[in-house]
Amino acid sequence: MDNLQEKRKLHAFELGILLIFLFIISLLFYGKIILKENIFIGFSNILTSQAGLITDFLMVGGLTAGFLNSLLILLFNYFIIKYLNIELKGMALASLFTSFGFSFFGKNILNILPIYIGGIFYSMYEHIKFKDIFLPVSFATALAPFISEVAFRTNTFEFSYINGIILGIIIGFIIAPLAKKMKSFHEGYNLYNLGFTAGILGLVLNCILKAYHFEVASRKILSTQYNHILQICCTIIFMIFIIVGFYINDNSFSGYKELVKAKGLESDFIPMFGYGLTFINMGLMGFLAMLFSLTLNQSLNGPILAGIFTVVGFAAHGKTPFNTAPVLIGIILSGVTTIHNDIFTIVLSGLFGTSLAPIAGIFGPFWGIIAGWLHLTVVTNIGTLHGGLNLYNNGFSAGIVASFLLPIMRTFNERGLKRELRFLKTRKEFLGMIKKEDFE
């Protein structure tokens, strides 16, 4: 009976994702008929864009082409997840909606493909199933701008398209073993582990490219004309999350109070709280992220959408209103008290900086504020290391901040250290219980 009920909830959950697909398709008709945008020219511009930081695809190709790209990437990743029979748990949802967000900002259906091919080659080389490394490979598309930069930049290498594809395959091939090793650096306190891994790999690749006189020009291409329509789009999508989650959770918000108390460290909310509460949290966190942006008078555009939907994705794997709020406060304080006072930078760093949520969850709000304050000062200075070609630049910064703060917090926050040890013990027992249920 319980198994049938779980299947019913999963089907309802998938129905929610289907509704999001249908809503995006309706936006394509809106853009074509009302805005009269040329979707084919716009989409072609997106595919051939160099795509590095900061390239807003809504500005490059228009609203219709931008949402077409997002739809294709969402469908592509969702199809692979279903085809490989990967469980729709927290990290899978984080991957799905992070990629969806970055389809407005850096990733297109063309520049991500070589990375997946590289991942397939690695699975064949190691004689493992591709499903076992799909998630790190999907996050490795943070380095997709390397492919676009090499393939579509003029007067660079001979056979540039082939070079771009080969580079993407290499990235996909080596990312899984790198990601596994890099996680120990920040011990999971940076939710965007692949952002940190991609930062290290991007740094090395950028140095190699520079050695061959391949300099990446910085850019800042941002749209401003779609703010109101994007607010409506986000509101509808987040309401779908909440309504479907409410239905799955037996038409109630019961249990959500426990979810918001989650620490965020290695926290997969699907097995912990179920599909319903997870979906509710994703919707509410989406509204919180959008409110954060609009309160600071930042209009919605491609990069901001990437930040918002990354928050939504990781609301299934660690982020709650309680553990993200201190980080956001810290980033605002840093923006007010330092030279990094550009509103767009503060908002974007704030949205992505919530990857440090486990620090606030385990060591308390004060250290969450410190982490946020430090994150803004670091992230504004490290983009040059990878030439702006690692889309998860904030994940790179968060890994550095978390690894720097951990020994300090453990030294000066004895209560937090005890809380951390108690949490890890409880989590070990919880994981043991889940594994036992799997064999019964």
Stockholm file with secondary structure:
# STOCKHOLM 1.0

chainA/1-440         MDNLQEKRKLHAFELGILLIFLFIISLLFYGKIILKENIFIGFSNILTSQAGLITDFLMVGGLTAGFLNSLLILLFNYFIIKYLNIELKGMALASLFTSFGFSFFGKNILNILPIYIGGIFYSMYEHIKFKDIFLPVSFATALAPFISEVAFRTNTFEFSYINGIILGIIIGFIIAPLAKKMKSFHEGYNLYNLGFTAGILGLVLNCILKAYHFEVASRKILSTQYNHILQICCTIIFMIFIIVGFYINDNSFSGYKELVKAKGLESDFIPMFGYGLTFINMGLMGFLAMLFSLTLNQSLNGPILAGIFTVVGFAAHGKTPFNTAPVLIGIILSGVTTIHNDIFTIVLSGLFGTSLAPIAGIFGPFWGIIAGWLHLTVVTNIGTLHGGLNLYNNGFSAGIVASFLLPIMRTFNERGLKRELRFLKTRKEFLGMIKKEDFE
#=GR chainA/1-440 SS CHHHHHHHHHHHHHHHHHHHHHHHHHHHHHHHHTSCCCHHHHHHHHHTSCCCSSBCHHHHHCHHHHHHHHHHHHHHHHHHHHHTTCCCCHHHHHHHHHHHHHTTTTCCTTTTHHHHHHHHHHHHHHTCCGGGTHHHHHHGGGGHHHHHHHHHCTTSCTTHHHHHHHHHHHHHHHHHHHHHHHHHHHTTCSSCHHHHHHHHHHHHHHHHHHHTTCCCCCCCBCCCTTHHHHHHHHHHHHHHHHHHHHHHTTSSCTTHHHHTTCCCTTCCHHHHHHHHHHHHHHHHHHHHHHHHHHHTTCCCCHHHHHHHHHHHHHTTTTCCHHHHHHHHHHHHHHHHHSSCCCHHHHHHHHHHHGGGHHHHHHHCHHHHHHHHHHHHHHHHHHGGGTTTCCTTHHHHHHHHHHHHHHHHHHHHCHHHHHHHHHHHHHHHHHHHHHHHHHHC
#=GC SS_cons         CHHHHHHHHHHHHHHHHHHHHHHHHHHHHHHHHTSCCCHHHHHHHHHTSCCCSSBCHHHHHCHHHHHHHHHHHHHHHHHHHHHTTCCCCHHHHHHHHHHHHHTTTTCCTTTTHHHHHHHHHHHHHHTCCGGGTHHHHHHGGGGHHHHHHHHHCTTSCTTHHHHHHHHHHHHHHHHHHHHHHHHHHHTTCSSCHHHHHHHHHHHHHHHHHHHTTCCCCCCCBCCCTTHHHHHHHHHHHHHHHHHHHHHHTTSSCTTHHHHTTCCCTTCCHHHHHHHHHHHHHHHHHHHHHHHHHHHTTCCCCHHHHHHHHHHHHHTTTTCCHHHHHHHHHHHHHHHHHSSCCCHHHHHHHHHHHGGGHHHHHHHCHHHHHHHHHHHHHHHHHHGGGTTTCCTTHHHHHHHHHHHHHHHHHHHHCHHHHHHHHHHHHHHHHHHHHHHHHHHC
//
